[in-house]
């Protein structure tokens, strides 16, 4: 035990901060946590959870229509945005309470207010100073909106969760997963939706086949996809908003939501004054054990700018607790982190993209399958699922698995375990499938697609 008020003072009660605080306290450390906005952080309040609830809402549109092919007489008579938002808010309040109780039951002191770092062993909140052996910065990230004329008229995902009214028309700006997910949500609940992205194809960093297949499906679902398009200015008019694009085109709409990236939340924290080094993007630079350039200050989660995902922040929070108080120096293991995009249809992915695999391993075999899901043989809906596996020809190890189609996130979680265990293609091939499922396709892909690299060399 130190002479300080606390052994650990955590700034930010989000995914990473709460995990680190709870487990540190469980190890016997005296812990305080400061939060200035919402218990549970981004994921619980304006991220994963409300987003997924909205995705469920968006699905019913197609489900009502599809049910007719299975004998049902159902008609979607309307959609009430207020009901969705109110029910979502009620659920979030419940989760806020759960997070608070988890912390209290672990013996963590909750300090309400905006925290700043005074020096390497002192944190100030609302005029009170707290001394601490260690500080953990887990302040997350915040949406970035480019500095264009009229930016005051646009919203980000944060506000989109609380809109007073559902717009008739919306433009989503961005090409990452948040933009694609919100385009699917708005489109599904009946908003005339346009997605604008300045690059030639959205979802940069994902496998090329995933990107192009998803673009085809999102287009078929009715989202107006405009790639290589960027907004130069936004104007408010009596009938809504007008976006003027860089090529001069004007698009009328009721809502413009920017999802063009998130910056680490470090403004006004006092970090640099305390000697903490930040990267060019503002992220806190940490070593393998999440220690910053100042010995007593650690950082985890979105604010270190690695992989901005809740399970990653949780793993990093756990690693800090073990390292500082569990007598077990721990790094986070970033190998084979599976992710899902809750677009419509969803994407699931784990391991390397084809492009990365070719670059790192050279000789790879690609297995790919595109098919109409069984459900839609009756509905007639023109929906196609795409599955892809990338295999190292030298070792037979499966390097990457990707899917665009219903339940992709659920399916890929299990596949991630197999890849982490080092599964080879032979292991997949010898696994008996579950029939009839889409997932069984992953254990029945026998023939690789023709190798474009080898063909070009012939
Ligand atoms: P956060 O959860 O953001 O927590 C930081 C906390 O610190 C906040 O509560 C903040 O109020 C508080 N804080 C900041 N500064 C101070 C201060 N000075 N004093 C006191 N408190 C402070 N991830 C997934 O894995 N799956 C998903 O499906 C997914 N969907 C997402 C959808 C959206 C729209 C968004 C925006 C994010 C999504 N994410 C998703 C990402 C995920 O929410 C984040 O990666 C995760 O919340 C990061 O956790 P964190 O602990 O680093 O920060």
Boltz pocket constraint, residues with backbone or C-beta under 6 A from the ligand:
constraints:
  - pocket:
      binder: B
      contacts: [[A, 11], [A, 12], [A, 13], [A, 14], [A, 15], [A, 16], [A, 17], [A, 34], [A, 35], [A, 36], [A, 37], [A, 38], [A, 39], [A, 40], [A, 41], [A, 42], [A, 43], [A, 44], [A, 46], [A, 47], [A, 48], [A, 49], [A, 51], [A, 113], [A, 114], [A, 115], [A, 116], [A, 138], [A, 139], [A, 140], [A, 141], [A, 157], [A, 178], [A, 265], [A, 269], [A, 300], [A, 301], [A, 302], [A, 303], [A, 307], [A, 308], [A, 309], [A, 310], [A, 311], [A, 313], [A, 340]]
      max_distance: 6.0
